[in-house]
């Protein structure tokens, strides 16, 4: 099957992007280089074209109760202009996707989900439909530009002239008019940095992306997005969380509401999995010698395999290999010494506190 | 892409600069560019013996690991510890400070089987064309 191309594909080519297939899309993986892009986001600002991600507009009088039934978090309780991270689970409590839910208005929501799970997400909402609901998928008409970094918000405001966006608090979102079109902005992201995620008509994005770059925002690809999210210990669906992991062992209890008296797909199963003592937990591991831990590498303790790495890469900030694995809880204490089998070579590593990197909050 | 004409090349993107029975080995400008930021090098110990085409070691960038192959047979007489400490030297100067090992060739005529600069240029041009299909 031919790969989908981003609406701004030609622009990325002009910016010198290297492309690789991801979830059926030809995606920019890097421009100047992963380490340089990574540090741009940590120190200044970067922009990612993540238009491959799913966006589902759910509206109508039944929108709030439908989404409450479709996802794990009490999204019917969000105020218009608020957003929250949530999971979609099946009736067995298996995680089908992790998503962000934005309440745009009392009766209108935006759900952003992983590219590989676009269909599963739509089906989940359809299964949960209660009352009068319209589901609209505007994938082809809009672009998603994620601007991230300590200077990202200021740069977006300066380039667009939309100073009102600077009033958004973390996890707030807004739709404003911009050049005759709707521009959605949310103070959310997937890098551990502050910033705005923007959804705009793609012909607006065609001008906005170069204008941001002109202003000094670094174009960044999926390579840096992965190292950034890993330093922030944000799970990647399909690697760190999947159908066989529970939210509890993944440290995602904050995404699940069990006490609001509402039912949702997977609730009964999640109630029982929460009551059962869980014996493993998603844990941050840092190599203490040279070598790069990768997804799938066995994790050893006292010579015995105790887990396998769910993510592994190189941290440009720590200049060391970092990764995550579901370790038995008794081994999950920071300071526990481990070995990671990297293609037959046993690399010394240690458990460190989660996350590897946490930004200093200024507001 | 920088391809010095005085070097010999492998299809796997190693280069060798030979002087009598001594050779210096590295990876090409094209290879470092394809790999991206190099963050780890695993090289053989001084004194180890290599077979032409056999595995020489591993090189890792942020996104992937690749095997390195010996362009000729011989004995490793020096390892570039500076490149091991700071692998970005390979990105910055692949034919200079980013060299990997020095080798004493056990069979210098093997050099004749390697690609010339011109042949290597054609090789990577084909490879790039395949990648864009």
Contacts between the chains, C-beta under 8 A, distances in Angstrom:
chain1	res1	chain2	res2	distance
A	18	B	36	7.8
A	29	B	63	7.2
A	30	B	36	6.0
A	30	B	63	8.0
A	33	B	36	5.8
A	33	B	37	5.2
A	33	B	91	8.0
A	34	B	36	5.9
A	34	B	37	5.4
A	34	B	61	7.9
A	34	B	62	4.4
A	34	B	63	6.6
A	35	B	37	4.4
A	35	B	39	8.0
A	35	B	62	6.5
A	36	B	37	7.9
A	223	B	36	7.3
A	223	B	62	6.4
A	223	B	63	5.4
A	227	B	62	6.3
A	290	B	40	5.8
A	290	B	84	7.9
A	291	B	40	6.0
A	291	B	42	7.5
A	291	B	60	8.0
A	292	B	39	6.6
A	292	B	40	5.3
A	292	B	60	4.8
A	292	B	65	6.9
A	294	B	65	7.4
A	313	B	62	6.4
A	313	B	63	7.8
A	314	B	39	4.7
A	314	B	40	7.6
A	314	B	60	7.8
A	314	B	62	4.9
A	316	B	62	7.6
A	321	B	40	7.9
A	343	B	58	7.7
A	343	B	65	7.6
A	345	B	42	7.8
